Amino acid sequence: MDERKIIILVGDGMADYPIESLGGRTPLEAARTPNMDSLAKKGIFGLVKNVPDGMAPGSDTANLSIFGYNPAEFYTGRAPLEALNMGIDLGADDVAFRCNLVTVRDGIMRDFSARHIETGFSREVIAEIAEQIEGGGIELYAGVSYRNILVWRGYPYVGIPETTPPHDIQDNEVAPYLPSGEGAERLLDIMKRSTEIISSSERMPSLRKKFRGDPTSIWLWGGGWKPGIATLSERFGLHGHTISAVDLIHGIGRAAGLTPLFVDGATGYLDTNYSGKAKALVEALESANFVLLHVESPDESGHEGNLEHKIKAIEDFDQKVVGTVMEALSRFDDYSLLVLPDHPTPVALRTHSSEPVPFAIERKGRGNAGFYMDKGRVTGFNESSAASTGLLVERGYDLIGIMLGHDIHMVTSTA
């Protein structure tokens, strides 16, 4: 097994702010994470800035960085990345939008996920809406749970409407955050009609009894054109897979030339199949030299403002994913393992923020030396320990170079 293996484990939204009820600790500090703590103490450990200045701290921009792409150069919108994974062909004049099923009552965004609607329920609702609104270039595509896609073929405008992610306005009035700008009028009409279709549907009462979920309308956001990027094989000779419950991650992966692996029971929530994902990664390394595994549950818990769930999600990620992968890697002679969040999702904010996040890299066969780091105050894998090392990677898309053994001095600075 002489080929170097590149493994990235992403705990979406794990980073956070100090919380009074935790004695001024963050969820990462409060959680029991012996495997990530071990990586922090023996590997390359510090902070990384995944979201460039001036860009929104979305999972799209942050994860583009983790895959090794500069978001400021390659980001065209979240929806087209997800559409790519769903096998939706986009032409040069087509624009894709995220199409969440949400719960809005009395003008308030009650739940950005329609109470974590089950995929079977979502597909039924999307099919009924599509039957009545499709035409004139509009197409709807059902995805997983609340995450769906709307495509506007032959988009006639130069600019994309200004939109807001629904998870950013949980428990807020929706009126100030409705789409605006070029193309917004048609999006608003579609959203309004979806509310009318769902509320008047004769099938809805029986579907609500059969499935989990509480959809009241669709919410359109994250529009963009199809991206064009060089693959990881072309850039670095990397070939392999993505493992996630989220279309966005697989979409970025497909654009990067990777093949998605789908794991039974991968839900994107607290009940996801952590162990199944880790085992799929280990099996994939037999033939691939690159695998990125993404876990959504810490991020979802942060959006819910649920501290207990976030700590549990972090602990499950550490035990069932990081621990399993670290044990399996012992039989490989040459690998680089990276563990990190993409961005913070503070439970106090219930949305993303753009601060640098902790990362840890173990390089077997290449070593972890070649730079100065103060490990004296490292207590474990957490925000304050990472800051104490004085190591800051200012551009997240340079992390992949560190994993490949590039000169770390070229891409880092003292924090």
CORJONOR-V612650 format. One record per backbone hydrogen bond with DSSP energy under -0.5 kcal/mol. NH is the residue of the N-H (numbers start at 1). CO is the residue of the C=O. Records with the same first field share a line. If there is no record, write none. Layout:
NH: CO, CO
This chain:
5: 334
6: 289
7: 5, 336
8: 291
9: 338
10: 8, 293
11: 9, 340
12: 10, 295
14: 11
19: 25
22: 19
23: 20
24: 19
25: 19, 22
30: 26
31: 27
33: 31
37: 33
38: 34
39: 35
40: 36
41: 37
42: 38
43: 39
44: 361
45: 43
46: 359
47: 391
48: 357
49: 393
50: 48
52: 50
55: 52
58: 56
62: 58
63: 59
64: 60
65: 61
66: 62
67: 63
68: 64, 65
69: 64
71: 69
73: 70
74: 70
75: 71
79: 222
81: 77, 78
82: 78
83: 79
84: 80
85: 81
86: 82
87: 84
88: 83
89: 87
90: 88
94: 91
95: 152
96: 224
97: 150
98: 221
99: 148
100: 219
101: 146
102: 100, 217
103: 111
104: 102
105: 108
108: 105
109: 172
110: 103, 108
111: 103
114: 111
117: 113
118: 212
122: 118
123: 119
124: 120
125: 121
126: 122
127: 123
128: 124
129: 125
130: 126
131: 127
132: 128, 129
133: 129
134: 130
135: 138
138: 135
139: 151
141: 149
144: 147
147: 144
148: 99, 146
149: 141
150: 97
151: 139
152: 95
153: 137, 151
155: 93, 152
162: 180
168: 165
169: 166
171: 109
172: 169
174: 107
177: 174
178: 175
180: 162
184: 181
187: 183
188: 184
189: 185
190: 186
191: 187
192: 188
193: 189
194: 190
195: 191
196: 192
197: 193
198: 194
199: 195
200: 196
201: 197, 198
207: 203
208: 204
209: 205
210: 206
211: 207
214: 114
216: 102
217: 102
219: 100
221: 98
224: 96
225: 76
232: 256
233: 256
235: 231
236: 232
237: 232, 233
238: 232
241: 290
242: 259
243: 292
244: 261
249: 246
250: 246
251: 247
252: 248
253: 249
254: 250
255: 251
256: 252
257: 254
258: 253
259: 240
261: 242
266: 263
267: 265
272: 269
273: 265
274: 272
277: 273
278: 274
279: 275
280: 276
281: 277
282: 278
283: 279
284: 280
285: 281
286: 283
287: 284
288: 284
289: 239
290: 239
291: 6
292: 241
293: 8, 291
294: 243
295: 10
299: 12, 296
300: 296
301: 297
302: 298
303: 299
304: 300
305: 301, 302
306: 301
307: 305
310: 306
311: 307
312: 308
313: 309
314: 310
315: 311
316: 312
317: 313
318: 314
319: 315
320: 316
321: 316, 317
322: 317
323: 318
325: 321
326: 322
327: 323
328: 324
329: 325
330: 327
331: 328
332: 329
333: 1
335: 364
336: 5
337: 362
338: 7
339: 360
340: 9
341: 358
344: 353
345: 13, 15
349: 346
350: 346
351: 346
353: 344
357: 48
359: 46
360: 339
361: 44
362: 337
364: 335, 362
367: 363
374: 389
375: 373
378: 375
379: 377
382: 380
386: 382
387: 383
388: 384
389: 385, 386
390: 387
391: 386
392: 390, 413
393: 47
394: 392
396: 49
398: 395
399: 396
401: 398
402: 398
403: 399
404: 400
405: 402
406: 401
410: 407
411: 408
412: 408
413: 392
415: 390
